[in-house]
């Protein structure tokens, strides 16, 4: 037996699950994100700030390891 991970659009999820069950595939779905919710919130906030025109942090890559 093999284990596969597939990504499907939210609007097609139910259809894909029904299709897989029709061909006798066991569907296991945790429904949980593997990412820490606090981290996801920070990333979304940063993206929104950047879109709003707030400047980001600039790093001088030549002196990064000094």
Residue pairs with C-beta under 8 A, 6 or more apart in sequence:
6 16
8 16
17 27
17 29
20 27
21 27
33 40
46 56
50 56
